[in-house]
């Protein structure tokens, strides 16, 4: 499993008319995904949330994808930006702190998280 500590984002664009957003993040790895909680009325969400993603065998070419959205009550959620990072070099079992710039977002927007790979051994459960 890839354990992810989703810390926060900064510099997000305002998607709502009153100058804020209600951001949440979706992390994806292969066929596995996880979603954070919504942080209401902010451009600097402080999630501090622990998430886990399944890592299949032979994941060397896999990429961790992070997308940030604005939660809307009416209509589809707004895309606030996306980032991705290759897993290569992150599967050594050590914690890795990452600051990922968000593309298709406001200048300087980024998401901060840490990841740590923990192999699932047969017989564990």
C-alpha positions as CSV (number, residue, x, y, z in Angstrom):
1,X,0.0,0.0,0.0
2,X,1.1,3.6,-0.5
3,X,0.3,5.5,2.6
4,X,-0.4,9.2,1.9
5,X,-0.5,12.0,4.3
6,X,-2.3,14.8,2.5
7,X,-1.2,17.9,4.3
8,X,-2.5,21.0,2.5
9,X,-2.7,23.1,-0.7
10,X,-1.8,26.7,-1.2
11,X,-2.6,29.3,-3.8
12,X,-5.7,27.7,-5.2
13,X,-7.9,29.8,-7.5
14,X,-11.3,31.1,-6.4
15,X,-14.0,29.1,-8.1
16,X,-17.0,30.6,-6.2
17,X,-18.4,34.1,-6.8
18,X,-17.5,35.3,-3.2
19,X,-13.8,34.7,-3.8
20,X,-13.2,31.3,-2.2
21,X,-13.5,27.6,-3.1
22,X,-14.6,24.5,-1.2
23,X,-11.6,22.3,-2.2
24,X,-11.2,18.5,-1.9
25,X,-8.5,16.3,-3.4
26,X,-8.8,13.0,-5.3
27,X,-5.6,10.8,-5.4
28,X,-5.3,8.0,-7.9
29,X,-2.8,5.3,-8.5
30,X,-3.6,2.6,-11.1
31,X,-7.1,1.4,-10.4
32,X,-7.0,2.6,-6.8
33,X,-8.3,6.0,-5.6
34,X,-9.1,8.0,-2.5
35,X,-10.8,11.3,-1.8
36,X,-10.2,13.8,1.0
37,X,-12.9,15.7,2.9
38,X,-14.1,19.1,1.6
39,X,-12.4,22.1,3.2
40,X,-15.1,24.8,3.0
41,X,-14.6,28.5,2.0
42,X,-10.8,28.5,1.6
43,X,-8.0,28.8,-1.0
44,X,-5.5,27.3,1.5
45,X,-7.1,24.0,2.6
46,X,-5.5,22.2,5.6
47,X,-6.6,18.6,5.2
48,X,-4.0,16.8,7.3
49,X,-5.6,13.6,6.3
50,X,-4.3,10.0,6.0
51,X,-5.2,8.1,2.9
52,X,-4.1,4.7,1.4
53,X,-3.8,3.5,-2.1
54,X,-3.3,0.0,-3.4
55,X,0.0,-0.6,-5.2
56,X,0.0,-3.5,-7.6
57,X,3.0,-5.7,-8.3
58,X,5.6,-4.2,-10.6
59,X,4.5,-0.6,-10.2
60,X,7.7,1.0,-11.3
61,X,6.1,2.9,-14.2
62,X,3.0,4.0,-12.2
63,X,2.3,7.6,-11.4
64,X,0.5,9.0,-8.4
65,X,-2.1,11.6,-9.6
66,X,-3.6,14.3,-7.5
67,X,-6.5,16.4,-8.7
68,X,-8.1,19.2,-6.7
69,X,-11.7,20.2,-7.2
70,X,-14.1,22.8,-5.9
71,X,-17.2,21.1,-4.4
72,X,-20.4,22.7,-5.9
73,X,-23.9,22.1,-4.6
74,X,-25.4,22.7,-8.0
75,X,-23.7,21.6,-11.2
76,X,-20.5,19.7,-11.7
77,X,-17.5,20.3,-9.4
78,X,-14.8,22.8,-10.8
79,X,-11.3,21.5,-11.5
80,X,-8.8,23.5,-9.5
81,X,-5.6,21.8,-10.8
82,X,-3.7,18.6,-11.1
83,X,-0.3,17.2,-10.3
84,X,1.4,13.8,-10.7
85,X,4.6,12.2,-9.6
86,X,6.3,8.9,-10.7
87,X,6.5,6.2,-8.1
88,X,10.0,5.3,-9.1
89,X,12.3,6.3,-6.2
90,X,9.4,6.4,-3.7
91,X,9.0,2.7,-3.1
92,X,12.0,2.2,-0.7
93,X,9.8,2.1,2.4
94,X,11.1,5.5,3.6
95,X,8.8,8.6,4.0
96,X,9.0,11.2,1.3
97,X,7.7,14.7,1.6
98,X,6.5,16.2,-1.7
99,X,5.5,19.6,-2.9
100,X,3.7,19.2,-6.2
101,X,2.9,22.3,-8.4
102,X,-0.6,22.2,-9.7
103,X,-0.9,22.6,-13.4
104,X,-4.0,24.2,-15.0
105,X,-4.3,26.3,-11.9
106,X,-3.4,29.6,-10.4
107,X,0.3,30.6,-10.6
108,X,2.1,29.2,-7.6
109,X,-0.6,26.7,-6.6
110,X,0.7,23.5,-5.1
111,X,-0.3,20.6,-2.9
112,X,1.9,19.2,-0.1
113,X,1.8,15.6,0.9
114,X,4.1,12.8,2.2
115,X,4.1,9.2,1.0
116,X,5.5,6.0,2.3
117,X,5.3,2.5,0.7
118,X,4.4,-0.4,2.9
119,X,4.5,-3.8,1.2
120,X,1.6,-6.1,1.9
121,X,3.0,-9.5,2.8
122,X,1.1,-12.7,2.3
123,X,-0.4,-13.9,5.5
124,X,-1.1,-10.3,6.8
125,X,-4.6,-9.4,7.2
